[in-house]
Amino acid sequence: MPKPTQAHMSRTISKSQPSGAKDMTKRQMEYYMGAKLIEVGVNPKSAIYRWSVENKGSREVWTYSAYWSDSKQELLHKEQES
């Protein structure tokens, strides 16, 4: 079975939350992603990260993604093409 080369974490938050609370949520997600990568044996400094936000009415779904190894190379290649 091949090893994973990417990880994603999502949180749904209210658009009306104060900016300080949103900043804290963002920092928490970054921290937990780093911890998860260490847990699976990936150096967090070797990965690249991307944020995405999906609007859902009065709420937003924030997704924090990490890519390493083959997925990192594929993502960088796609970004250079566009």
C-alpha positions as CSV (number, residue, x, y, z in Angstrom):
1,M,0.0,0.0,0.0
2,P,1.5,3.4,-1.0
3,K,2.3,6.0,1.6
4,P,0.1,9.1,1.7
5,T,1.7,12.2,0.3
6,Q,-0.9,14.8,1.3
7,A,-3.1,15.7,4.3
8,H,-6.2,17.9,4.6
9,M,-7.9,19.4,7.7
10,S,-11.2,21.4,7.6
11,R,-13.0,23.6,10.0
12,T,-16.4,25.3,9.7
13,I,-16.5,28.7,11.3
14,S,-19.1,31.5,11.5
15,K,-18.3,34.5,9.3
16,S,-19.4,36.8,12.2
17,Q,-16.6,35.5,14.5
18,P,-14.2,38.3,15.5
19,S,-11.0,38.4,13.6
20,G,-9.0,37.4,16.7
21,A,-11.0,34.2,17.0
22,K,-10.4,33.5,13.3
23,D,-6.7,34.0,13.7
24,M,-6.6,31.6,16.6
25,T,-8.4,29.0,14.6
26,K,-5.9,29.4,11.8
27,R,-2.9,29.1,14.1
28,Q,-4.5,26.0,15.8
29,M,-5.0,24.3,12.4
30,E,-1.4,25.1,11.4
31,Y,-0.1,23.6,14.7
32,Y,-2.3,20.5,14.5
33,M,-1.2,19.9,10.9
34,G,2.4,20.1,11.9
35,A,1.8,17.6,14.7
36,K,0.0,15.2,12.4
37,L,2.8,15.3,9.9
38,I,5.4,14.5,12.6
39,E,3.1,11.7,13.8
40,V,3.2,10.1,10.3
41,G,6.9,10.6,9.9
42,V,7.0,13.7,7.6
43,N,9.2,16.7,8.4
44,P,6.8,19.6,8.5
45,K,9.4,21.9,6.9
46,S,9.6,19.6,3.8
47,A,5.9,20.1,3.0
48,I,4.2,22.9,1.3
49,Y,0.8,24.2,2.5
50,R,-2.2,25.7,0.9
51,W,-5.4,27.3,2.3
52,S,-8.8,27.2,0.7
53,V,-12.1,28.8,1.9
54,E,-15.6,27.7,0.8
55,N,-18.5,30.1,1.5
56,K,-21.6,28.5,2.8
57,G,-24.1,31.2,3.7
58,S,-23.3,32.6,7.1
59,R,-20.4,30.1,7.5
60,E,-17.1,29.4,5.9
61,V,-15.3,26.0,5.5
62,W,-11.6,26.5,5.9
63,T,-9.4,23.7,4.6
64,Y,-5.6,23.6,5.3
65,S,-3.7,21.2,3.1
66,A,-0.2,19.8,3.2
67,Y,1.7,18.3,0.3
68,W,5.0,16.4,0.3
69,S,6.9,14.0,-1.8
70,D,5.2,13.2,-5.2
71,S,2.1,15.3,-4.4
72,K,4.3,18.3,-3.7
73,Q,6.0,18.0,-7.0
74,E,2.7,17.6,-8.9
75,L,1.2,20.6,-7.2
76,L,4.2,22.8,-7.9
77,H,4.2,21.6,-11.6
78,K,0.4,22.5,-11.9
79,E,0.9,25.9,-10.4
80,Q,3.8,26.7,-12.7
81,E,1.6,25.7,-15.7
82,S,-1.2,28.1,-14.8
